[in-house]
Amino acid sequence: MARVYLDSCVVIYLLQGPESLSRAVRDALEPVKKKSQVVCVSDLVRLECRVRPIKQGDKELLALFDEFFASQDIERLPIQTDTFDLATELRAHHGTKPPDAIHLATAILGGCNEFWTNDHRLNAVAAGRIALKVFS
């Protein structure tokens, strides 16, 4: 069974992005309905998605994100010390931004096969560790 980690941008595309990107993510998530794919996120994804609605006082959008993260179809992966250790290595070797390094490390240690993002620059970091699917 495929395990897919959604970067924050992909969750944002899904829930409030332009129709073309939202549809692309929805279509890519179809295997979830057939139970052939597990969707994973972390609390860092949750944090990044919730900042803007809170800052703008958009209770409807915040509720939409909260409903998504509460779904039983979503597995929340922990961020622990070993995650930060791997993120440190990724950052040191590739110059990755801290949040990106933490997301990738979380996905890798969480046993994910794929990392979905909009950042082509993560190709080199992911190479040989996890498959990258880029939405843009």
ChimeraX commands (.cxc) that place a marker at each C-alpha (Angstrom):
marker #1 position 0.00,0.00,0.00 radius 0.5
marker #1 position 1.34,3.40,-0.97 radius 0.5
marker #1 position 2.00,5.90,1.80 radius 0.5
marker #1 position 1.88,9.53,0.64 radius 0.5
marker #1 position 3.01,12.56,2.63 radius 0.5
marker #1 position 1.29,15.81,1.71 radius 0.5
marker #1 position 3.36,18.97,2.01 radius 0.5
marker #1 position 1.41,21.99,3.28 radius 0.5
marker #1 position 1.10,23.53,-0.18 radius 0.5
marker #1 position -0.66,20.41,-1.46 radius 0.5
marker #1 position -3.24,20.53,1.34 radius 0.5
marker #1 position -3.76,24.22,0.60 radius 0.5
marker #1 position -4.19,23.45,-3.13 radius 0.5
marker #1 position -6.69,20.75,-2.26 radius 0.5
marker #1 position -8.86,22.90,-0.01 radius 0.5
marker #1 position -8.55,26.41,-1.41 radius 0.5
marker #1 position -6.34,26.38,-4.47 radius 0.5
marker #1 position -7.17,27.21,-8.06 radius 0.5
marker #1 position -9.62,24.68,-9.50 radius 0.5
marker #1 position -6.99,23.11,-11.78 radius 0.5
marker #1 position -4.62,22.39,-8.88 radius 0.5
marker #1 position -7.40,21.38,-6.52 radius 0.5
marker #1 position -8.73,18.93,-9.10 radius 0.5
marker #1 position -5.23,17.53,-9.77 radius 0.5
marker #1 position -4.75,16.80,-6.07 radius 0.5
marker #1 position -8.26,15.34,-5.71 radius 0.5
marker #1 position -7.66,13.09,-8.70 radius 0.5
marker #1 position -4.30,11.97,-7.31 radius 0.5
marker #1 position -6.00,11.13,-4.01 radius 0.5
marker #1 position -8.60,8.83,-5.63 radius 0.5
marker #1 position -6.75,5.65,-4.47 radius 0.5
marker #1 position -7.52,6.67,-0.87 radius 0.5
marker #1 position -11.17,5.84,-1.51 radius 0.5
marker #1 position -10.12,2.39,-2.71 radius 0.5
marker #1 position -7.95,1.91,0.39 radius 0.5
marker #1 position -4.83,1.48,-1.74 radius 0.5
marker #1 position -3.19,4.65,-0.47 radius 0.5
marker #1 position -2.57,6.12,2.99 radius 0.5
marker #1 position -2.36,9.90,3.26 radius 0.5
marker #1 position 0.06,11.23,5.86 radius 0.5
marker #1 position 0.72,14.68,7.29 radius 0.5
marker #1 position 2.45,16.06,10.37 radius 0.5
marker #1 position 1.61,18.71,12.88 radius 0.5
marker #1 position 3.97,20.99,10.96 radius 0.5
marker #1 position 1.66,20.70,7.93 radius 0.5
marker #1 position -1.29,21.44,10.19 radius 0.5
marker #1 position 0.48,24.50,11.64 radius 0.5
marker #1 position 1.42,25.90,8.24 radius 0.5
marker #1 position -2.10,25.46,6.87 radius 0.5
marker #1 position -3.86,27.04,9.84 radius 0.5
marker #1 position -1.76,30.22,10.14 radius 0.5
marker #1 position -3.39,32.25,7.35 radius 0.5
marker #1 position -7.02,31.56,8.32 radius 0.5
marker #1 position -6.27,32.42,11.95 radius 0.5
marker #1 position -4.36,35.57,10.96 radius 0.5
marker #1 position -7.21,36.69,8.69 radius 0.5
marker #1 position -9.96,35.66,11.10 radius 0.5
marker #1 position -11.41,33.31,8.47 radius 0.5
marker #1 position -13.33,30.87,10.67 radius 0.5
marker #1 position -14.87,29.02,7.72 radius 0.5
marker #1 position -11.51,28.27,6.14 radius 0.5
marker #1 position -10.03,27.32,9.51 radius 0.5
marker #1 position -12.93,24.91,10.06 radius 0.5
marker #1 position -12.30,23.42,6.61 radius 0.5
marker #1 position -8.65,22.76,7.46 radius 0.5
marker #1 position -9.53,21.43,10.91 radius 0.5
marker #1 position -12.07,19.05,9.39 radius 0.5
marker #1 position -9.46,17.81,6.92 radius 0.5
marker #1 position -6.87,17.16,9.65 radius 0.5
marker #1 position -9.45,15.41,11.85 radius 0.5
marker #1 position -10.42,13.00,9.06 radius 0.5
marker #1 position -9.93,9.31,9.75 radius 0.5
marker #1 position -8.45,9.06,6.25 radius 0.5
marker #1 position -5.44,11.11,7.37 radius 0.5
marker #1 position -2.56,9.64,9.36 radius 0.5
marker #1 position -0.63,12.15,11.43 radius 0.5
marker #1 position 3.07,11.27,11.67 radius 0.5
marker #1 position 5.06,12.26,14.75 radius 0.5
marker #1 position 8.00,14.64,14.67 radius 0.5
marker #1 position 10.54,13.35,17.15 radius 0.5
marker #1 position 14.24,13.69,17.86 radius 0.5
marker #1 position 15.25,11.24,15.11 radius 0.5
marker #1 position 13.20,13.34,12.69 radius 0.5
marker #1 position 15.18,16.43,13.61 radius 0.5
marker #1 position 18.45,14.47,13.31 radius 0.5
marker #1 position 17.63,13.42,9.74 radius 0.5
marker #1 position 16.33,16.91,8.93 radius 0.5
marker #1 position 19.65,18.33,10.16 radius 0.5
marker #1 position 21.54,16.01,7.81 radius 0.5
marker #1 position 19.31,16.92,4.86 radius 0.5
marker #1 position 19.76,20.59,5.59 radius 0.5
marker #1 position 23.53,20.29,6.04 radius 0.5
marker #1 position 24.05,18.33,2.80 radius 0.5
marker #1 position 21.52,20.11,0.59 radius 0.5
marker #1 position 20.96,23.56,2.10 radius 0.5
marker #1 position 17.28,22.77,2.49 radius 0.5
marker #1 position 15.11,25.21,4.43 radius 0.5
marker #1 position 14.31,23.91,7.95 radius 0.5
marker #1 position 10.57,23.31,7.35 radius 0.5
marker #1 position 11.24,21.44,4.10 radius 0.5
marker #1 position 13.91,19.32,5.76 radius 0.5
marker #1 position 11.53,18.50,8.62 radius 0.5
marker #1 position 8.71,17.59,6.22 radius 0.5
marker #1 position 10.98,15.30,4.19 radius 0.5
marker #1 position 12.50,13.67,7.27 radius 0.5
marker #1 position 9.04,13.08,8.72 radius 0.5
marker #1 position 7.88,11.44,5.49 radius 0.5
marker #1 position 10.99,9.28,5.15 radius 0.5
marker #1 position 10.96,8.08,8.76 radius 0.5
marker #1 position 7.18,7.64,8.60 radius 0.5
marker #1 position 7.63,5.03,5.87 radius 0.5
marker #1 position 6.13,7.10,3.07 radius 0.5
marker #1 position 6.79,6.09,-0.53 radius 0.5
marker #1 position 5.92,9.49,-1.98 radius 0.5
marker #1 position 6.26,13.14,-0.99 radius 0.5
marker #1 position 3.80,15.50,-2.71 radius 0.5
marker #1 position 4.82,19.15,-2.96 radius 0.5
marker #1 position 5.05,22.10,-5.33 radius 0.5
marker #1 position 8.80,22.57,-4.86 radius 0.5
marker #1 position 10.96,21.18,-7.70 radius 0.5
marker #1 position 14.06,22.15,-5.71 radius 0.5
marker #1 position 13.48,19.19,-3.40 radius 0.5
marker #1 position 14.30,16.67,-6.15 radius 0.5
marker #1 position 17.97,16.45,-5.17 radius 0.5
marker #1 position 17.14,16.11,-1.49 radius 0.5
marker #1 position 14.55,13.38,-2.07 radius 0.5
marker #1 position 16.61,11.42,-4.61 radius 0.5
marker #1 position 17.17,7.85,-3.53 radius 0.5
marker #1 position 15.10,8.31,-0.38 radius 0.5
marker #1 position 11.52,9.02,-1.43 radius 0.5
marker #1 position 9.66,9.63,-4.69 radius 0.5
marker #1 position 8.63,13.22,-5.32 radius 0.5
marker #1 position 5.37,14.23,-7.00 radius 0.5
marker #1 position 5.30,17.92,-7.87 radius 0.5
marker #1 position 2.07,19.88,-8.36 radius 0.5
marker #1 position 2.38,23.28,-10.01 radius 0.5
marker link #1:1,2 radius 0.2
marker link #1:2,3 radius 0.2
marker link #1:3,4 radius 0.2
marker link #1:4,5 radius 0.2
marker link #1:5,6 radius 0.2
marker link #1:6,7 radius 0.2
marker link #1:7,8 radius 0.2
marker link #1:8,9 radius 0.2
marker link #1:9,10 radius 0.2
marker link #1:10,11 radius 0.2
marker link #1:11,12 radius 0.2
marker link #1:12,13 radius 0.2
marker link #1:13,14 radius 0.2
marker link #1:14,15 radius 0.2
marker link #1:15,16 radius 0.2
marker link #1:16,17 radius 0.2
marker link #1:17,18 radius 0.2
marker link #1:18,19 radius 0.2
marker link #1:19,20 radius 0.2
marker link #1:20,21 radius 0.2
marker link #1:21,22 radius 0.2
marker link #1:22,23 radius 0.2
marker link #1:23,24 radius 0.2
marker link #1:24,25 radius 0.2
marker link #1:25,26 radius 0.2
marker link #1:26,27 radius 0.2
marker link #1:27,28 radius 0.2
marker link #1:28,29 radius 0.2
marker link #1:29,30 radius 0.2
marker link #1:30,31 radius 0.2
marker link #1:31,32 radius 0.2
marker link #1:32,33 radius 0.2
marker link #1:33,34 radius 0.2
marker link #1:34,35 radius 0.2
marker link #1:35,36 radius 0.2
marker link #1:36,37 radius 0.2
marker link #1:37,38 radius 0.2
marker link #1:38,39 radius 0.2
marker link #1:39,40 radius 0.2
marker link #1:40,41 radius 0.2
marker link #1:41,42 radius 0.2
marker link #1:42,43 radius 0.2
marker link #1:43,44 radius 0.2
marker link #1:44,45 radius 0.2
marker link #1:45,46 radius 0.2
marker link #1:46,47 radius 0.2
marker link #1:47,48 radius 0.2
marker link #1:48,49 radius 0.2
marker link #1:49,50 radius 0.2
marker link #1:50,51 radius 0.2
marker link #1:51,52 radius 0.2
marker link #1:52,53 radius 0.2
marker link #1:53,54 radius 0.2
marker link #1:54,55 radius 0.2
marker link #1:55,56 radius 0.2
marker link #1:56,57 radius 0.2
marker link #1:57,58 radius 0.2
marker link #1:58,59 radius 0.2
marker link #1:59,60 radius 0.2
marker link #1:60,61 radius 0.2
marker link #1:61,62 radius 0.2
marker link #1:62,63 radius 0.2
marker link #1:63,64 radius 0.2
marker link #1:64,65 radius 0.2
marker link #1:65,66 radius 0.2
marker link #1:66,67 radius 0.2
marker link #1:67,68 radius 0.2
marker link #1:68,69 radius 0.2
marker link #1:69,70 radius 0.2
marker link #1:70,71 radius 0.2
marker link #1:71,72 radius 0.2
marker link #1:72,73 radius 0.2
marker link #1:73,74 radius 0.2
marker link #1:74,75 radius 0.2
marker link #1:75,76 radius 0.2
marker link #1:76,77 radius 0.2
marker link #1:77,78 radius 0.2
marker link #1:78,79 radius 0.2
marker link #1:79,80 radius 0.2
marker link #1:80,81 radius 0.2
marker link #1:81,82 radius 0.2
marker link #1:82,83 radius 0.2
marker link #1:83,84 radius 0.2
marker link #1:84,85 radius 0.2
marker link #1:85,86 radius 0.2
marker link #1:86,87 radius 0.2
marker link #1:87,88 radius 0.2
marker link #1:88,89 radius 0.2
marker link #1:89,90 radius 0.2
marker link #1:90,91 radius 0.2
marker link #1:91,92 radius 0.2
marker link #1:92,93 radius 0.2
marker link #1:93,94 radius 0.2
marker link #1:94,95 radius 0.2
marker link #1:95,96 radius 0.2
marker link #1:96,97 radius 0.2
marker link #1:97,98 radius 0.2
marker link #1:98,99 radius 0.2
marker link #1:99,100 radius 0.2
marker link #1:100,101 radius 0.2
marker link #1:101,102 radius 0.2
marker link #1:102,103 radius 0.2
marker link #1:103,104 radius 0.2
marker link #1:104,105 radius 0.2
marker link #1:105,106 radius 0.2
marker link #1:106,107 radius 0.2
marker link #1:107,108 radius 0.2
marker link #1:108,109 radius 0.2
marker link #1:109,110 radius 0.2
marker link #1:110,111 radius 0.2
marker link #1:111,112 radius 0.2
marker link #1:112,113 radius 0.2
marker link #1:113,114 radius 0.2
marker link #1:114,115 radius 0.2
marker link #1:115,116 radius 0.2
marker link #1:116,117 radius 0.2
marker link #1:117,118 radius 0.2
marker link #1:118,119 radius 0.2
marker link #1:119,120 radius 0.2
marker link #1:120,121 radius 0.2
marker link #1:121,122 radius 0.2
marker link #1:122,123 radius 0.2
marker link #1:123,124 radius 0.2
marker link #1:124,125 radius 0.2
marker link #1:125,126 radius 0.2
marker link #1:126,127 radius 0.2
marker link #1:127,128 radius 0.2
marker link #1:128,129 radius 0.2
marker link #1:129,130 radius 0.2
marker link #1:130,131 radius 0.2
marker link #1:131,132 radius 0.2
marker link #1:132,133 radius 0.2
marker link #1:133,134 radius 0.2
marker link #1:134,135 radius 0.2
marker link #1:135,136 radius 0.2
view
